[in-house]
Amino acid sequence: MVRVVVVDDEELVRSGFRLILQSAGDIEVVATVSGAQAVKEISLRRPDVVLLDIRMPDVDGLTVLRQLRGLRNPPAVAMLTTFDSDEYIATALRSGAAGFILKDTAPEQLAQLVRALAAGGVVLSPKVTRTVVDGYLDSGAGSSAATQVDQLSERERVVLVLIADGLSNTDIAQRIDVSVGTVKDHVSAILTKLEVGSRVQAALVGQRAGLLEGTGP
């Protein structure tokens, strides 16, 4: 079972996400809380995945994200946002968010996104992807992308492309016929060489460098 905590200031949103995810069968929503209770509850429940509202009136979602990233074994955190033009997206990315999900995501897609997060995959709702990329590049974080990607071995470049496709370590291992441990080593090397802190950031550096889909800076 994938253990999930939903953090949102609106009870209706929390209830809706619980109802959708619980119906999946292999996902258990262990808690739904507001921002003020989030860190304490997550520390207690130890979920695999946290869906965290990026804007909350009591405690800012970015503050909660930073606190969660400081835990000994932090969960994968995807930010929930209403608008694909949210100005906080780039900041959340730099703070270690594992993905971004719009609140109007189709119910049938939500469980799939949560499973991908639990497996270590990159999760970006299609509508929000362009905003994430633009915000990241506008921040200057991708300015030396081509130079950074040049440091990667050929196998690491292949792994980076698969990371950007949202594949988990297990999926990547199957795709390139190596062990999961070897994939983890490749991912660690990629993050170190690209000087980034998350798989999402690594994927965006690859995008900036033109490694993905034949696009250039």
Residue frames as a rotation matrix with the C-alpha (Angstrom) as fourth column:
MET 1
0.568 0.823 0.000 0.00
0.823 -0.568 0.000 0.00
0.000 0.000 -1.000 0.00
VAL 2
-0.461 -0.622 0.633 1.14
0.572 -0.754 -0.324 3.54
0.678 0.213 0.703 -0.77
ARG 3
0.061 0.426 -0.903 0.64
0.968 -0.244 -0.050 5.71
-0.242 -0.871 -0.427 2.30
VAL 4
-0.380 -0.089 0.921 -0.48
0.591 -0.789 0.168 9.28
0.711 0.608 0.353 1.59
VAL 5
-0.230 0.351 -0.908 -1.11
0.759 -0.519 -0.393 12.45
-0.609 -0.779 -0.147 3.59
VAL 6
-0.023 0.315 0.949 -3.13
0.808 -0.553 0.203 15.26
0.589 0.771 -0.242 1.99
VAL 7
-0.421 -0.190 -0.887 -2.41
0.737 -0.641 -0.213 18.79
-0.528 -0.744 0.410 3.25
ASP 8
-0.555 0.330 0.764 -4.87
0.483 -0.620 0.618 21.52
0.677 0.712 0.185 2.27
ASP 9
-0.986 0.165 0.022 -6.68
-0.120 -0.616 -0.778 24.32
-0.115 -0.770 0.628 4.07
GLU 10
-0.272 0.942 -0.195 -10.04
-0.946 -0.225 0.232 23.39
0.175 0.248 0.953 2.51
GLU 11
-0.398 0.175 0.901 -11.85
-0.482 0.795 -0.368 20.43
-0.781 -0.581 -0.232 4.04
LEU 12
0.691 0.720 -0.067 -13.77
-0.398 0.302 -0.866 19.80
-0.603 0.625 0.495 0.81
VAL 13
0.396 -0.647 -0.651 -10.52
-0.818 0.073 -0.571 19.39
0.417 0.759 -0.501 -1.13
ARG 14
-0.593 -0.654 0.469 -9.08
-0.802 0.533 -0.270 17.06
-0.073 -0.536 -0.841 1.50
SER 15
-0.047 0.679 0.733 -12.23
-0.381 0.666 -0.641 14.93
-0.923 -0.309 0.228 1.52
GLY 16
0.794 0.374 -0.479 -12.34
-0.552 0.113 -0.826 14.77
-0.254 0.921 0.296 -2.27
PHE 17
0.003 -0.889 -0.458 -8.74
-0.879 0.216 -0.425 13.64
0.477 0.403 -0.781 -2.57
ARG 18
-0.609 -0.185 0.771 -9.26
-0.649 0.675 -0.350 11.02
-0.456 -0.714 -0.531 0.14
LEU 19
0.366 0.861 0.355 -12.33
-0.382 0.486 -0.786 9.63
-0.849 0.152 0.507 -1.60
ILE 20
0.737 -0.118 -0.665 -10.59
-0.661 0.075 -0.746 9.44
0.138 0.990 -0.022 -4.99
LEU 21
-0.219 -0.959 -0.177 -7.37
-0.863 0.275 -0.424 7.89
0.456 0.060 -0.888 -3.72
GLN 22
-0.442 0.094 0.892 -8.95
-0.662 0.637 -0.395 5.41
-0.605 -0.765 -0.219 -1.32
SER 23
0.632 0.773 0.047 -10.99
-0.504 0.457 -0.733 3.99
-0.588 0.440 0.679 -4.20
ALA 24
0.225 -0.630 -0.744 -7.76
-0.927 0.098 -0.363 2.96
0.301 0.771 -0.562 -5.95
GLY 25
0.921 0.225 -0.319 -7.34
-0.136 0.951 0.278 -0.06
0.366 -0.212 0.906 -3.72
ASP 26
0.376 -0.862 -0.340 -3.55
0.827 0.478 -0.296 0.12
0.418 -0.170 0.893 -3.36
ILE 27
-0.526 -0.485 0.698 -3.44
0.143 -0.860 -0.490 3.60
0.838 -0.158 0.522 -1.81
GLU 28
0.185 0.539 -0.822 -4.18
0.946 0.128 0.297 4.44
0.266 -0.832 -0.486 1.82
VAL 29
0.003 -0.109 0.994 -4.80
-0.042 -0.993 -0.109 8.05
0.999 -0.042 -0.007 2.85
VAL 30
-0.244 -0.198 -0.950 -3.49
0.818 0.484 -0.311 7.93
0.521 -0.852 0.044 6.42
ALA 31
-0.191 0.229 -0.955 -4.34
0.714 -0.634 -0.295 11.56
-0.673 -0.738 -0.042 7.23
THR 32
0.001 0.165 0.986 -5.81
0.745 -0.658 0.109 14.75
0.667 0.735 -0.124 5.79
VAL 33
0.095 -0.112 -0.989 -4.75
0.902 -0.411 0.133 17.90
-0.422 -0.905 0.062 7.61
SER 34
0.980 0.118 0.160 -4.44
0.166 -0.928 -0.333 21.67
0.109 0.353 -0.929 7.35
GLY 35
0.398 -0.896 0.197 -1.07
0.034 -0.201 -0.979 23.34
0.917 0.396 -0.050 7.08
ALA 36
0.214 -0.304 0.928 -0.67
-0.879 -0.475 0.047 24.08
0.426 -0.826 -0.369 10.78
GLN 37
0.611 0.116 0.783 -0.86
-0.582 0.736 0.345 20.37
-0.537 -0.667 0.517 11.63
ALA 38
0.834 -0.093 -0.543 1.12
-0.455 0.441 -0.774 19.09
0.311 0.893 0.326 8.66
VAL 39
-0.076 -0.983 -0.167 4.68
-0.658 0.176 -0.732 18.57
0.749 0.054 -0.661 9.90
LYS 40
-0.445 -0.040 0.895 3.63
-0.850 0.334 -0.408 17.01
-0.283 -0.942 -0.183 13.22
GLU 41
0.536 0.766 0.355 1.14
-0.577 0.639 -0.510 14.66
-0.617 0.068 0.784 11.57
ILE 42
0.750 -0.309 -0.585 3.50
-0.468 0.377 -0.799 13.65
0.467 0.873 0.138 8.79
SER 43
-0.347 -0.908 0.237 6.30
-0.804 0.158 -0.573 12.96
0.483 -0.389 -0.785 11.27
LEU 44
-0.276 0.349 0.895 3.90
-0.742 0.515 -0.430 10.71
-0.611 -0.783 0.117 13.15
ARG 45
0.669 0.718 0.190 2.30
-0.404 0.566 -0.718 8.93
-0.624 0.404 0.669 10.18
ARG 46
-0.353 -0.930 0.096 5.46
-0.328 0.220 0.919 8.55
-0.876 0.293 -0.383 8.06
PRO 47
0.717 0.686 0.127 3.71
-0.085 0.267 -0.960 8.49
-0.692 0.677 0.250 4.66
ASP 48
-0.061 -0.682 0.729 5.36
0.831 0.370 0.416 7.63
-0.554 0.630 0.544 1.35
VAL 49
-0.534 0.009 0.846 3.77
0.682 -0.587 0.437 10.60
0.501 0.809 0.307 -0.41
VAL 50
-0.307 0.464 -0.831 2.50
0.569 -0.610 -0.551 14.01
-0.762 -0.643 -0.077 0.67
LEU 51
-0.150 0.356 0.922 0.18
0.847 -0.435 0.306 16.11
0.510 0.827 -0.236 -1.48
LEU 52
-0.301 -0.175 -0.937 0.76
0.808 -0.568 -0.154 19.65
-0.506 -0.804 0.312 -0.22
ASP 53
0.723 0.611 0.324 -1.23
0.691 -0.649 -0.318 22.76
0.016 0.453 -0.891 -1.10
ILE 54
-0.242 -0.901 0.361 1.19
0.872 -0.365 -0.326 25.41
0.426 0.236 0.874 -2.28
ARG 55
-0.656 0.093 0.749 -0.94
-0.210 -0.976 -0.063 28.26
0.725 -0.199 0.660 -0.89
MET 56
0.050 0.670 -0.741 -2.50
0.806 0.411 0.425 28.10
0.589 -0.619 -0.519 2.58
PRO 57
0.456 0.217 0.863 -3.56
-0.077 -0.957 0.281 30.94
0.887 -0.195 -0.420 4.87
ASP 58
0.991 -0.017 0.133 -2.32
-0.132 0.026 0.991 29.51
-0.021 -1.000 0.023 8.17
VAL 59
0.182 -0.971 0.154 1.11
-0.087 0.140 0.986 28.13
-0.979 -0.193 -0.059 7.15
ASP 60
0.325 -0.117 -0.938 2.67
-0.910 -0.308 -0.277 28.70
-0.257 0.944 -0.207 3.73
GLY 61
0.985 0.135 0.111 3.08
-0.097 0.951 -0.293 25.48
-0.145 0.278 0.950 1.75
LEU 62
0.493 -0.868 -0.059 6.67
-0.118 0.000 -0.993 26.34
0.862 0.496 -0.102 0.89
THR 63
-0.079 -0.468 0.880 7.52
-0.951 -0.228 -0.207 26.61
0.298 -0.854 -0.427 4.59
VAL 64
0.607 0.380 0.698 6.00
-0.590 0.804 0.075 23.18
-0.533 -0.457 0.712 5.20
LEU 65
0.939 -0.277 -0.202 7.94
-0.003 0.581 -0.814 21.77
0.343 0.765 0.545 2.24
ARG 66
0.108 -0.966 0.234 11.26
-0.511 -0.256 -0.821 23.00
0.853 -0.031 -0.521 3.60
GLN 67
-0.022 -0.057 0.998 10.49
-0.986 0.165 -0.012 21.54
-0.164 -0.985 -0.060 7.02
LEU 68
0.853 0.389 0.349 9.57
-0.328 0.918 -0.223 18.19
-0.407 0.076 0.910 5.50
ARG 69
0.718 -0.647 -0.257 12.76
-0.116 0.253 -0.961 18.09
0.686 0.720 0.106 3.44
GLY 70
-0.111 -0.788 0.605 14.64
-0.817 -0.274 -0.508 18.39
0.566 -0.551 -0.613 6.73
LEU 71
0.685 0.409 0.603 13.19
-0.685 0.645 0.340 15.15
-0.249 -0.646 0.722 8.11
ARG 72
-0.189 -0.832 0.522 15.47
-0.538 0.533 0.654 12.14
-0.821 -0.157 -0.548 8.39
ASN 73
-0.795 0.041 0.605 13.54
0.466 0.680 0.566 10.14
-0.389 0.732 -0.560 5.78
PRO 74
-0.543 0.607 -0.580 11.42
-0.484 -0.791 -0.375 12.74
-0.686 0.077 0.723 3.98
PRO 75
0.102 0.663 0.742 8.43
0.494 0.613 -0.616 11.63
-0.863 0.429 -0.265 1.91
ALA 76
-0.744 -0.179 0.643 8.01
0.664 -0.307 0.682 12.50
0.075 0.935 0.348 -1.74
VAL 77
-0.228 0.639 -0.735 6.15
0.387 -0.633 -0.670 15.82
-0.893 -0.437 -0.103 -1.79
ALA 78
-0.560 0.171 0.811 4.03
0.781 -0.218 0.585 17.01
0.277 0.961 -0.011 -4.71
MET 79
-0.870 0.223 -0.439 2.67
0.018 -0.877 -0.480 20.54
-0.492 -0.426 0.759 -4.58
LEU 80
-0.132 0.907 0.399 -1.04
0.971 0.200 -0.132 21.04
-0.200 0.370 -0.907 -5.21
THR 81
-0.825 -0.140 -0.548 -1.86
0.077 -0.988 0.137 24.21
-0.560 0.071 0.825 -7.10
THR 82
0.199 0.979 0.034 -5.00
0.365 -0.041 -0.930 25.71
-0.910 0.198 -0.366 -8.61
PHE 83
0.891 0.128 -0.436 -3.38
-0.277 -0.608 -0.744 27.76
-0.360 0.784 -0.506 -11.34
ASP 84
0.632 -0.679 0.373 -0.69
0.769 0.609 -0.194 26.76
-0.095 0.410 0.907 -13.82
SER 85
0.310 -0.535 0.786 0.74
0.264 -0.745 -0.612 30.28
0.913 0.397 -0.090 -13.59
ASP 86
0.958 0.097 -0.268 1.44
0.278 -0.115 0.954 30.07
0.062 -0.989 -0.138 -9.85
GLU 87
0.573 -0.769 0.284 4.49
-0.481 -0.596 -0.643 32.21
0.663 0.232 -0.711 -9.11
TYR 88
0.401 -0.406 0.821 5.53
-0.843 0.187 0.504 29.92
-0.358 -0.895 -0.267 -6.27
ILE 89
0.996 0.089 0.012 6.22
-0.079 0.925 -0.372 26.97
-0.044 0.370 0.928 -8.55
ALA 90
0.434 -0.899 -0.051 9.87
-0.074 0.021 -0.997 27.80
0.898 0.437 -0.058 -9.27
THR 91
-0.123 -0.451 0.884 10.55
-0.914 -0.297 -0.278 28.34
0.388 -0.842 -0.375 -5.56
ALA 92
0.629 0.423 0.652 8.94
-0.651 0.745 0.145 25.00
-0.425 -0.516 0.744 -4.70
LEU 93
0.908 -0.339 -0.245 11.10
0.038 0.650 -0.759 23.34
0.417 0.680 0.603 -7.32
ARG 94
0.020 -0.967 0.253 14.29
-0.339 -0.245 -0.908 24.75
0.941 -0.068 -0.333 -5.83
SER 95
-0.095 0.014 0.995 13.09
-0.992 -0.078 -0.094 23.71
0.077 -0.997 0.021 -2.37
GLY 96
-0.871 -0.439 0.222 12.90
-0.455 0.890 -0.028 20.04
-0.185 -0.125 -0.975 -3.35
ALA 97
0.156 0.977 0.143 9.35
-0.721 0.211 -0.660 19.40
-0.675 0.000 0.738 -4.54
ALA 98
-0.630 -0.369 0.684 9.05
0.055 0.856 0.513 16.05
-0.775 0.360 -0.519 -6.31
GLY 99
-0.671 0.430 0.604 6.22
0.722 0.193 0.664 17.20
0.169 0.882 -0.440 -8.54
PHE 100
-0.839 0.463 -0.286 3.36
-0.362 -0.867 -0.341 19.58
-0.406 -0.182 0.895 -9.22
ILE 101
-0.706 0.678 0.206 -0.28
0.705 0.647 0.289 18.56
0.062 0.349 -0.935 -9.55
LEU 102
-0.778 0.535 0.328 -3.18
-0.421 -0.832 0.360 20.83
0.466 0.142 0.873 -10.51
LYS 103
-0.741 0.528 0.415 -6.23
-0.323 0.262 -0.909 20.45
-0.589 -0.808 -0.023 -8.31
ASP 104
0.305 0.891 -0.336 -8.40
-0.789 0.039 -0.613 19.90
-0.533 0.453 0.715 -11.37
THR 105
-0.737 -0.601 -0.310 -6.40
-0.676 0.643 0.360 16.80
-0.017 0.475 -0.880 -12.39
ALA 106
0.101 0.806 -0.583 -8.73
-0.707 0.471 0.528 14.08
0.700 0.358 0.617 -13.66
PRO 107
0.465 0.152 0.872 -9.61
-0.842 0.380 0.383 11.60
-0.273 -0.912 0.305 -10.87
GLU 108
0.992 -0.047 0.113 -8.49
0.077 0.956 -0.282 8.64
-0.095 0.289 0.953 -12.96
GLN 109
0.439 -0.886 0.148 -5.02
0.106 -0.113 -0.988 10.20
0.892 0.449 0.045 -13.30
LEU 110
0.470 -0.237 0.850 -4.53
-0.773 -0.576 0.267 11.10
0.427 -0.783 -0.454 -9.64
ALA 111
0.846 -0.133 0.517 -3.85
-0.244 0.765 0.596 7.58
-0.475 -0.630 0.615 -8.35
GLN 112
0.752 -0.588 0.299 -1.36
0.618 0.469 -0.631 7.02
0.231 0.659 0.715 -11.17
LEU 113
0.374 -0.609 0.700 0.52
-0.205 -0.790 -0.578 10.19
0.904 0.073 -0.420 -10.25
VAL 114
0.591 -0.107 0.800 0.67
-0.807 -0.058 0.588 9.16
-0.016 -0.993 -0.120 -6.59
ARG 115
0.901 -0.274 0.337 2.05
0.238 0.961 0.145 5.73
-0.363 -0.050 0.930 -7.52
ALA 116
0.568 -0.714 0.409 4.71
0.469 -0.127 -0.874 7.41
0.676 0.688 0.263 -9.64
LEU 117
0.393 -0.387 0.834 5.71
-0.650 -0.759 -0.046 9.65
0.651 -0.523 -0.550 -6.75
ALA 118
0.763 -0.035 0.645 5.97
-0.537 0.521 0.664 6.70
-0.359 -0.853 0.379 -4.38
ALA 119
0.803 -0.451 0.390 8.21
0.552 0.809 -0.200 4.91
-0.225 0.376 0.899 -6.88
GLY 120
-0.035 -0.877 -0.478 10.56
0.470 -0.437 0.767 7.90
-0.882 -0.198 0.428 -7.13
GLY 121
-0.137 0.037 0.990 9.23
0.990 -0.039 0.138 9.21
0.044 0.999 -0.032 -10.42
VAL 122
-0.957 -0.132 -0.259 8.90
0.122 -0.991 0.055 12.78
-0.264 0.021 0.964 -11.65
VAL 123
-0.187 0.970 0.156 5.31
0.963 0.212 -0.168 14.05
-0.196 0.119 -0.973 -11.63
LEU 124
-0.862 -0.002 -0.506 4.19
-0.059 -0.993 0.105 17.12
-0.503 0.121 0.856 -13.54
SER 125
0.199 0.958 0.208 0.60
0.453 0.099 -0.886 17.75
-0.869 0.271 -0.414 -14.59
PRO 126
-0.101 -0.290 0.952 0.68
0.994 0.019 0.111 18.50
-0.050 0.957 0.286 -18.33
LYS 127
0.694 0.467 0.548 -0.78
0.532 -0.845 0.048 22.00
0.485 0.258 -0.835 -17.89
VAL 128
0.945 -0.301 -0.129 1.85
-0.082 -0.597 0.798 22.96
-0.317 -0.743 -0.589 -15.33
THR 129
0.440 -0.835 0.331 4.94
0.810 0.528 0.255 21.64
-0.387 0.156 0.909 -17.13
ARG 130
0.218 -0.350 0.911 5.52
0.708 -0.586 -0.394 24.76
0.672 0.731 0.120 -19.25
THR 131
0.802 0.128 0.583 5.21
-0.243 -0.821 0.516 27.01
0.545 -0.556 -0.628 -16.19
VAL 132
0.848 -0.525 0.070 7.70
0.173 0.400 0.900 24.90
-0.500 -0.751 0.430 -14.27
VAL 133
0.229 -0.792 0.566 10.21
0.970 0.232 -0.068 24.97
-0.077 0.565 0.821 -17.11
ASP 134
0.316 -0.062 0.947 9.84
0.412 -0.890 -0.196 28.71
0.855 0.452 -0.255 -17.73
GLY 135
0.925 0.088 0.369 10.05
-0.269 -0.532 0.803 29.57
0.267 -0.842 -0.468 -14.04
TYR 136
0.702 -0.707 0.081 13.12
0.463 0.540 0.703 27.42
-0.541 -0.456 0.707 -13.57
LEU 137
0.070 -0.698 0.713 14.91
0.979 -0.087 -0.182 28.91
0.189 0.711 0.677 -16.54
ASP 138
0.517 0.189 0.835 13.90
0.189 -0.977 0.104 32.47
0.835 0.104 -0.540 -15.66
SER 139
0.991 -0.131 -0.011 15.45
-0.008 -0.143 0.990 31.94
-0.131 -0.981 -0.143 -12.23
GLY 140
0.402 -0.894 -0.197 18.83
-0.889 -0.329 -0.319 31.47
0.220 0.303 -0.927 -13.89
ALA 141
0.293 -0.271 0.917 19.16
-0.573 0.718 0.395 27.93
-0.766 -0.641 0.055 -12.58
GLY 142
0.668 0.021 0.744 19.44
0.414 0.820 -0.395 26.49
-0.618 0.572 0.539 -16.05
SER 143
0.791 -0.298 -0.534 21.97
-0.517 -0.793 -0.322 28.96
-0.328 0.531 -0.782 -17.47
SER 144
-0.230 -0.954 -0.191 24.89
-0.955 0.183 0.235 26.51
-0.190 0.236 -0.953 -17.59
ALA 145
0.558 0.600 0.573 22.82
-0.539 0.787 -0.300 23.44
-0.631 -0.142 0.762 -18.50
ALA 146
0.883 -0.208 -0.420 24.77
-0.298 0.443 -0.846 22.45
0.362 0.872 0.330 -21.60
THR 147
-0.101 -0.984 0.144 28.07
-0.726 -0.026 -0.687 22.54
0.680 -0.175 -0.712 -19.73
GLN 148
-0.183 0.106 0.977 26.60
-0.893 0.398 -0.210 20.50
-0.411 -0.911 0.022 -16.88
VAL 149
0.793 0.569 0.217 25.12
-0.415 0.766 -0.490 17.85
-0.445 0.299 0.844 -19.16
ASP 150
0.535 -0.674 -0.510 28.47
-0.566 0.162 -0.808 17.50
0.627 0.721 -0.295 -20.93
GLN 151
-0.353 -0.689 0.633 29.81
-0.931 0.190 -0.312 16.04
0.094 -0.700 -0.708 -17.67
LEU 152
0.365 0.613 0.701 27.42
-0.670 0.695 -0.259 13.08
-0.646 -0.375 0.665 -17.88
SER 153
-0.777 -0.529 0.341 28.42
-0.196 0.718 0.668 9.73
-0.598 0.452 -0.662 -19.30
GLU 154
-0.743 0.504 -0.440 26.40
-0.473 0.070 0.878 8.30
0.473 0.861 0.186 -22.17
ARG 155
-0.503 0.565 -0.654 24.58
0.617 0.765 0.186 5.93
0.605 -0.310 -0.733 -19.81
GLU 156
-0.625 0.248 -0.740 23.83
0.581 -0.485 -0.654 8.79
-0.521 -0.838 0.160 -17.40
ARG 157
-0.828 0.354 -0.434 22.31
-0.524 -0.763 0.379 10.77
-0.197 0.542 0.817 -20.27
VAL 158
-0.588 0.632 -0.506 20.05
-0.013 0.617 0.787 7.83
0.809 0.469 -0.355 -21.07
VAL 159
-0.464 0.386 -0.797 19.00
0.874 0.344 -0.343 7.63
0.142 -0.856 -0.497 -17.43
LEU 160
-0.816 0.130 -0.564 18.35
0.095 -0.931 -0.351 11.40
-0.571 -0.340 0.747 -17.36
VAL 161
-0.753 0.570 -0.329 16.00
-0.536 -0.242 0.809 11.14
0.381 0.785 0.488 -20.34
LEU 162
-0.375 0.618 -0.691 14.11
0.403 0.780 0.479 8.30
0.835 -0.099 -0.541 -18.62
ILE 163
-0.661 0.122 -0.740 13.90
0.689 -0.290 -0.664 10.34
-0.296 -0.949 0.108 -15.41
ALA 164
-0.863 0.300 -0.406 12.36
-0.370 -0.923 0.104 13.16
-0.344 0.241 0.908 -17.44
ASP 165
-0.570 0.675 -0.468 9.84
-0.288 0.369 0.884 10.67
0.769 0.639 -0.016 -18.83
GLY 166
0.116 0.641 0.759 8.69
-0.939 -0.178 0.294 10.11
0.323 -0.747 0.581 -15.23
LEU 167
0.414 0.022 -0.910 10.04
-0.065 0.998 -0.005 6.58
0.908 0.061 0.414 -14.87
SER 168
0.868 -0.124 0.481 10.85
-0.482 0.030 0.876 5.19
-0.123 -0.992 -0.034 -11.42
ASN 169
-0.142 -0.982 0.122 14.17
-0.933 0.174 0.314 3.56
-0.330 -0.069 -0.942 -10.58
THR 170
-0.192 0.146 0.970 12.58
-0.036 0.987 -0.155 0.14
-0.981 -0.064 -0.185 -11.05
ASP 171
0.817 0.561 0.136 11.17
0.150 0.022 -0.988 1.09
-0.558 0.828 -0.066 -14.46
ILE 172
0.584 -0.678 -0.446 14.52
-0.811 -0.508 -0.289 2.50
-0.031 0.531 -0.847 -15.58
ALA 173
-0.309 -0.719 0.623 16.32
-0.675 0.627 0.389 -0.65
-0.670 -0.301 -0.679 -14.42
GLN 174
0.164 0.467 0.869 13.99
0.302 0.814 -0.495 -2.78
-0.939 0.344 -0.008 -16.52
ARG 175
0.930 0.268 -0.254 14.29
-0.116 -0.441 -0.890 -0.49
-0.350 0.857 -0.379 -19.52
ILE 176
0.464 -0.830 -0.308 18.10
-0.827 -0.282 -0.487 -0.52
0.318 0.481 -0.817 -19.67
ASP 177
0.779 -0.041 -0.625 18.55
0.041 0.999 -0.013 -4.01
0.625 -0.016 0.780 -18.18
VAL 178
-0.487 -0.869 0.091 20.54
-0.097 -0.050 -0.994 -3.18
0.868 -0.493 -0.060 -15.04
SER 179
-0.341 0.332 -0.880 19.91
0.887 0.422 -0.185 -3.55
0.310 -0.844 -0.438 -11.30
VAL 180
0.731 0.646 0.222 17.92
0.492 -0.723 0.485 -0.99
0.474 -0.245 -0.846 -9.32
GLY 181
0.581 -0.597 -0.553 21.05
0.515 -0.256 0.818 -0.35
-0.630 -0.760 0.158 -7.27
THR 182
-0.455 -0.759 0.465 22.95
0.839 -0.190 0.511 0.58
-0.299 0.623 0.723 -10.42
VAL 183
0.087 0.580 0.810 20.18
0.703 -0.612 0.363 2.99
0.706 0.538 -0.461 -11.40
LYS 184
0.898 0.237 -0.371 20.35
0.439 -0.532 0.724 4.61
-0.026 -0.813 -0.582 -7.96
ASP 185
0.036 -0.966 -0.257 24.08
0.668 -0.169 0.725 5.09
-0.744 -0.198 0.639 -8.44
HIS 186
-0.484 -0.159 0.860 23.47
0.840 -0.360 0.406 6.70
0.245 0.919 0.308 -11.84
VAL 187
0.524 0.767 0.372 20.80
0.577 -0.640 0.507 9.01
0.627 -0.051 -0.778 -10.40
SER 188
0.723 -0.322 -0.612 23.08
0.500 -0.366 0.784 10.04
-0.476 -0.873 -0.104 -7.55
ALA 189
-0.365 -0.916 0.168 25.88
0.758 -0.188 0.625 10.80
-0.541 0.355 0.763 -10.01
ILE 190
-0.191 0.392 0.900 23.50
0.806 -0.461 0.372 12.81
0.560 0.797 -0.228 -12.21
LEU 191
0.824 0.560 -0.085 22.28
0.491 -0.633 0.598 14.95
0.281 -0.535 -0.797 -9.31
THR 192
0.411 -0.759 -0.505 25.86
0.530 -0.251 0.810 15.56
-0.741 -0.601 0.299 -8.18
LYS 193
-0.521 -0.685 0.508 27.21
0.795 -0.173 0.582 16.47
-0.311 0.707 0.635 -11.62
LEU 194
-0.125 0.560 0.819 24.25
0.677 -0.555 0.483 18.71
0.725 0.615 -0.310 -12.45
GLU 195
-0.949 -0.307 -0.079 24.42
0.247 -0.563 -0.789 20.30
0.198 -0.767 0.610 -8.99
VAL 196
-0.259 0.935 0.244 20.71
-0.604 -0.354 0.714 19.84
0.753 0.038 0.656 -8.34
GLY 197
-0.768 -0.045 0.639 18.74
-0.623 0.284 -0.729 18.44
-0.149 -0.958 -0.246 -5.44
SER 198
-0.009 0.836 0.549 15.90
-0.319 0.518 -0.794 16.58
-0.948 -0.182 0.262 -7.11
ARG 199
-0.456 -0.072 0.887 14.96
0.647 0.658 0.386 14.50
-0.611 0.750 -0.254 -10.13
VAL 200
0.654 0.741 0.155 12.63
0.675 -0.478 -0.562 17.26
-0.342 0.472 -0.812 -11.33
GLN 201
0.613 -0.498 -0.614 15.49
-0.387 -0.866 0.316 19.76
-0.689 0.044 -0.723 -11.38
ALA 202
-0.435 -0.807 0.400 17.68
-0.044 0.462 0.886 17.26
-0.899 0.368 -0.236 -13.21
ALA 203
-0.035 0.526 0.850 15.01
0.888 0.407 -0.215 16.75
-0.459 0.747 -0.481 -15.85
LEU 204
0.884 0.420 -0.202 14.73
0.313 -0.856 -0.410 20.51
-0.346 0.300 -0.889 -16.38
VAL 205
0.109 -0.920 -0.376 18.48
-0.451 -0.383 0.806 20.88
-0.886 0.082 -0.457 -16.79
GLY 206
-0.546 -0.257 0.798 18.24
0.455 0.709 0.539 18.23
-0.704 0.657 -0.270 -19.50
GLN 207
0.471 0.801 0.370 15.40
0.814 -0.233 -0.531 20.17
-0.339 0.552 -0.762 -21.11
ARG 208
0.770 -0.209 -0.603 17.43
-0.174 -0.978 0.116 23.36
-0.613 0.015 -0.790 -21.06
ALA 209
-0.235 -0.972 -0.004 20.45
-0.380 0.088 0.921 21.63
-0.894 0.218 -0.391 -22.59
GLY 210
0.074 0.334 -0.940 18.40
-0.996 -0.021 -0.086 20.26
-0.049 0.942 0.331 -25.48
LEU 211
-0.877 -0.454 0.157 18.85
-0.459 0.888 0.003 16.65
-0.141 -0.069 -0.988 -24.37
LEU 212
-0.508 0.777 0.373 15.10
0.330 0.575 -0.749 16.02
-0.796 -0.257 -0.548 -24.31
GLU 213
0.456 0.827 0.329 12.91
0.575 0.008 -0.818 15.92
-0.679 0.562 -0.472 -27.41
GLY 214
-0.082 -0.589 0.804 15.68
0.994 -0.103 0.025 17.51
0.068 0.801 0.594 -29.49
THR 215
0.839 0.421 0.345 15.01
0.401 -0.906 0.132 20.99
0.368 0.028 -0.929 -28.05
GLY 216
-0.237 -0.970 0.052 17.76
0.752 -0.218 -0.622 23.52
0.615 -0.108 0.781 -27.40
PRO 217
-0.551 -0.042 -0.833 18.17
0.716 -0.537 -0.446 26.46
-0.429 -0.842 0.326 -25.04
